[in-house]
């Protein structure tokens, strides 16, 4: 596999790591968390979670899947690129 593939995965891994950290910090915890700082503290849904929280959950899962795929892709690339492993 070409070397640019590994560099692309590394850049994508760094970007998704930062995004995943920020998205997790935005989630509301038991004490309100950082999400209440940005207006996420107001909920008016009968289901117990607002549309913003549901979208935040979806984005977090999506970024987590991309992050996991980058890790698996880098592992496979290293296995194929390094002879004798």
C-alpha positions in Angstrom: 0.0 0.0 0.0 1.2 3.5 -0.7 2.7 5.7 2.0 0.1 8.5 1.4 -2.6 6.1 2.7 -0.9 5.9 6.1 -0.4 9.7 6.3 -4.1 10.2 5.4 -5.2 7.8 8.1 -2.9 9.4 10.7 -4.2 12.9 9.9 -7.8 11.6 10.1 -7.0 9.8 13.3 -5.7 13.0 14.9 -8.7 15.1 13.7 -11.2 12.5 14.9 -9.4 12.1 18.3 -9.8 15.9 18.9 -13.4 15.9 17.7 -14.3 12.8 19.9 -12.8 14.4 22.9 -14.7 17.7 22.4 -18.0 15.8 21.7 -17.6 13.7 24.8 -17.0 16.8 26.9 -20.2 18.4 25.5 -22.4 15.6 26.8 -24.4 16.2 29.8 -23.3 14.3 32.8 -25.0 13.9 36.2 -23.9 17.4 37.2 -24.8 19.2 34.0 -21.4 19.1 32.4 -20.1 21.5 29.9 -23.1 21.1 27.7 -25.1 23.2 30.1 -22.6 26.0 29.6 -23.5 26.2 25.9 -27.2 26.2 26.3 -27.8 22.5 26.5 -29.2 22.7 30.0 -32.7 23.6 28.9 -34.7 20.5 28.0 -38.4 20.6 27.2 -38.9 17.1 25.8 -41.2 14.5 27.3 -38.8 11.7 26.3 -36.2 12.9 28.7 -33.6 14.1 26.1 -33.7 17.0 23.7 -33.1 16.9 20.0 -29.8 18.5 20.5 -28.7 15.7 22.9 -29.9 13.1 20.4 -27.9 14.7 17.6 -24.9 15.0 19.8 -25.2 11.3 20.5 -25.4 10.5 16.8 -22.3 12.7 16.0 -20.3 11.1 18.8 -21.1 7.6 17.6 -20.3 8.5 14.0 -16.9 10.1 14.9 -16.2 7.1 17.2 -16.8 4.7 14.3 -14.5 6.7 12.0 -11.9 6.8 14.8 -12.1 3.1 15.2 -11.9 2.5 11.5 -8.7 4.6 11.3 -7.1 2.6 14.1 -8.0 -0.7 12.4 -6.9 0.6 9.0 -3.5 1.7 10.4 -3.0 -1.6 12.1 -3.7 -3.5 8.9 -1.5 -1.1 6.9 1.4 -1.7 9.4 0.9 -5.4 9.2 1.1 -5.4 5.4 3.9 -2.7 5.2 6.3 -4.1 7.7 7.8 -7.4 6.4 8.2 -10.3 8.8 5.4 -9.3 11.2 
